[in-house]
C-alpha cells in the first residue's frame, strides 16, 4: 500500500528532457529544454527553447549531458525542478 503511494507521488508533475548548459552553481544545473511546436495561424513548425534551473544532491553532471527533470515543490526562488535521471 505504501509503495503505491510513493509511486504516485513520484510521477506527479511535469517531466521534461533536456541538455545541461551550465553546472557552475552548487547543487544546481541549468537545463535547456527544446519543444517542436506548430504555429496555430501560419501552420509552420518552430523550435521553442526554455531554460530551467534544476536541483541535484548527488552525481556529477557536465555541460552537454542529457537529463530528465521533474517538477517538484519550490526549492528556491527559481528552482522548481529536480534531476530524475541522466
Secondary structure, 3 states (H helix, E strand, C coil): CHHHHHHHHHCCCCEEEEEEEEEEECCEEEEEEEEEEECCCCCCEEEEEEEEEEECCCCCCCCCCEEEEEECCCCCCCCCEEEEEC
